[in-house]
């Protein structure tokens, strides 16, 4: 589903595309009116086609940009509402083998569910 902002932005971009196309057609008419040869008229037509293609390309780029902005907005809202499982707001989940900042002690590097290493004279 598209957001309202995205729809409005796309509609504005489509309106700009139509204006650019109409402007290109008017310029083509003016150039054809002063053109003396068929080649000059053909050049005017090709310039119009290029301007129309450029307007359509800008429309598609704008739509892609609007969709990316909507996606980015949705993702930033989702990230702010989800928390890690078992971690309460304001607490940090310490990584095994790291220094815990509150006590300045080193957490064990062995697996928490396993046995601690034994030192029976073996290295």
Protein Blocks (a to p, Z undefined) as FASTA:
>chain_A
ZZfklmmmmmmmmmmmmmmmmmmmmmmmmmmmmpmbfklmmmmmmmmmmmmmmmmmmmmm
mmmmmmmmmmmmmmmmmmmmpccehiaehiacddehiacfklopacdfbdfklccdddeh
iZZ
